[in-house]
Amino acid sequence: MYDIIVIGGGPAGLTAATYARRAGKTALVIEKAAFGGQITWSPKVENFPTIISISGTELGDRLLEQAMEQGAEVELEEVTAVETDGDVKRVCCDSGAEYEAKAIIIATGAKPRMLGLEREEELVGSGVGFCAVCDGAFYKGRDVAVNGGGNSALQDAMLLSETCRKVYLIHRRSSFRGEEKLVKALEAKDNVEFILDSTVEELLGDTELRGIAVRHPGGRREISLDGLFVAVGHEPDNGIFSDFMELDAAGYAASGEDCRTKTPGVFVAGDCRRKAVRQLTTACADGSVAALAACSYIDAI
């Protein structure tokens, strides 16, 4: 029996474990893939307080090391179900293992939707990215493309246009879904080119991205570039937790900044929660809030 089980070993989950241990609670972190979460995809992180520059992999390792140094336990398992029995929460895993706790923090994150192209996952961090805020500075003076038609894609293109030599904005429809004001602002940029009614059909390059092939009504066009930012949305992985927390139309936990859910003793943290800003720092902030809320809940029962 643990005090707190954290489901998800990204920045939110590992921060939650660290805070739980510092509050004197026993904590177990269960992660199904790789500790550190999606930040490990980033070749360089330069927007985390006190650290000038660090690879995402090293940052993930440090978060894990810190949680374990504080006494948190970790398991590499895939959670298949959560059950409640009074004040006891039971976490069931695909291996058949079961773990019990007084409180649970769900920190499963949200993964970017991919385009489904061959070698796309292989090139993540080597030219293919999902966060212009995180990685855009590495492409200063170079040519990049953004794939998407919503506000996120338009905002990414605007940000990149400030430092990149050329920005191609690719969308599969004839018009953008995002705000007209952003579209007009991008149209006024000399270094931004719209490529509409088009889809990216191939990634060019071996170990690093060197360009893309785009399919449009007139045929195929190959574009040399250094970076492709995919901005076609994210997918939270909250389905198995829907009995314990309200989900919005997109599947995100409909919880506020207090990180509480409708179920006493169940909390949510990080990118799987509905929020306006999804960044490394906001994930860590959620982790600390959720952990302290869980500690208060345990102390009261």
HELIX and SHEET records of a PDB file:
HELIX    1   1 PRO A   11  ARG A   22  1                                  12    
HELIX    2   2 GLY A   37  TRP A   41  5                                   5    
HELIX    3   3 GLY A   56  GLU A   69  1                                  14    
HELIX    4   4 ALA A  132  ASP A  135  1                                   4    
HELIX    5   5 GLY A  136  TYR A  139  5                                   4    
HELIX    6   6 ASN A  151  SER A  161  1                                  11    
HELIX    7   7 GLU A  180  GLU A  187  1                                   8    
HELIX    8   8 GLY A  239  PHE A  241  5                                   3    
HELIX    9   9 LEU A  280  ALA A  300  1                                  21    
SHEET    1   A 6 GLU A  73  LEU A  76  0                                        
SHEET    2   A 6 ALA A  27  GLU A  31  1                                        
SHEET    3   A 6 TYR A   2  ILE A   7  1                                        
SHEET    4   A 6 GLU A  98  ILE A 106  1                                        
SHEET    5   A 6 VAL A  88  CYS A  93 -1                                        
SHEET    6   A 6 VAL A  79  ASP A  85 -1                                        
SHEET    1   B 5 GLU A  73  LEU A  76  0                                        
SHEET    2   B 5 ALA A  27  GLU A  31  1                                        
SHEET    3   B 5 TYR A   2  ILE A   7  1                                        
SHEET    4   B 5 GLU A  98  ILE A 106  1                                        
SHEET    5   B 5 VAL A 266  VAL A 268  1                                        
SHEET    1   C 2 ALA A 110  PRO A 112  0                                        
SHEET    2   C 2 HIS A 234  PRO A 236 -1                                        
SHEET    1   D 5 VAL A 128  GLY A 129  0                                        
SHEET    2   D 5 GLY A 227  VAL A 230  1                                        
SHEET    3   D 5 ASP A 143  ASN A 147  1                                        
SHEET    4   D 5 LYS A 166  ILE A 170  1                                        
SHEET    5   D 5 VAL A 192  ILE A 195  1                                        
SHEET    1   E 3 THR A 199  LEU A 204  0                                        
SHEET    2   E 3 GLY A 211  HIS A 216 -1                                        
SHEET    3   E 3 GLY A 219  SER A 224 -1                                        
END                                                                             
